[in-house]
Amino acid sequence: MESRRAESRAVWQAFLGPLLSREEARQRLGLASDQEIDVLVREKRLLALPTLEGDTIYPAFQLAANGQPYPTIARVIEILREG
């Protein structure tokens, strides 16, 4: 199972660069709870990607040096949903 998880993550990483786990994303964003991540995802302010195993990962490219999502990520999410 762990090798399959690594393989699934590697596929996303090959296209998008470094990836963050939910915990890593929460820490980088300075959030207190996972529910706050869910709000950002619902509001299209944070891109969340599913893996084959049902995990969720977050591309690091969408976060600025201060840990906050770039404002333009909402447009990126819209483009991906249209495609």
TATAJO-V608518 format. One record per pair of residues at least 4 apart in sequence whose ideal C-beta (glycine too) atoms are under 8 Angstrom apart, sorted by the first residue. I is the first residue (numbers start at 0). J is the second residue. If there is no record, write none. Layout:
{{I J} {I J}}
This chain:
{{0 4} {0 52} {1 5} {2 6} {3 7} {3 51} {3 52} {4 8} {4 50} {4 52} {4 54} {5 9} {6 10} {7 11} {7 50} {7 51} {7 52} {7 54} {8 12} {8 18} {8 50} {8 56} {9 13} {10 14} {11 15} {11 18} {11 48} {11 50} {11 56} {11 58} {12 16} {12 17} {12 18} {15 48} {15 58} {15 60} {16 58} {16 59} {16 60} {17 58} {17 59} {17 60} {18 48} {18 56} {18 57} {18 58} {18 59} {19 23} {19 24} {19 27} {19 56} {19 57} {19 58} {19 59} {20 24} {20 54} {20 56} {20 57} {21 25} {21 33} {21 36} {21 54} {21 55} {21 56} {21 57} {22 26} {23 27} {23 57} {24 28} {24 36} {24 45} {24 57} {24 62} {25 30} {25 32} {25 33} {25 35} {25 36} {27 59} {27 62} {27 66} {28 35} {28 36} {28 39} {28 45} {28 62} {28 66} {28 67} {28 68} {29 66} {30 35} {30 36} {31 35} {32 36} {33 37} {34 38} {35 39} {36 40} {36 45} {36 47} {37 41} {38 42} {39 44} {39 45} {39 68} {40 44} {40 45} {40 46} {40 47} {42 73} {43 72} {43 73} {43 76} {43 77} {44 68} {44 72} {44 73} {45 57} {45 61} {45 68} {45 72} {46 57} {46 58} {46 61} {46 72} {46 75} {46 76} {46 79} {47 55} {47 56} {47 57} {48 55} {48 56} {48 57} {48 58} {49 53} {49 54} {49 55} {50 54} {50 55} {50 56} {57 61} {61 68} {61 69} {61 72} {61 75} {62 66} {62 67} {62 68} {62 69} {63 67} {63 68} {63 69} {68 72} {71 75} {72 76} {73 77} {74 78} {75 79} {76 80} {77 81} {78 82}}
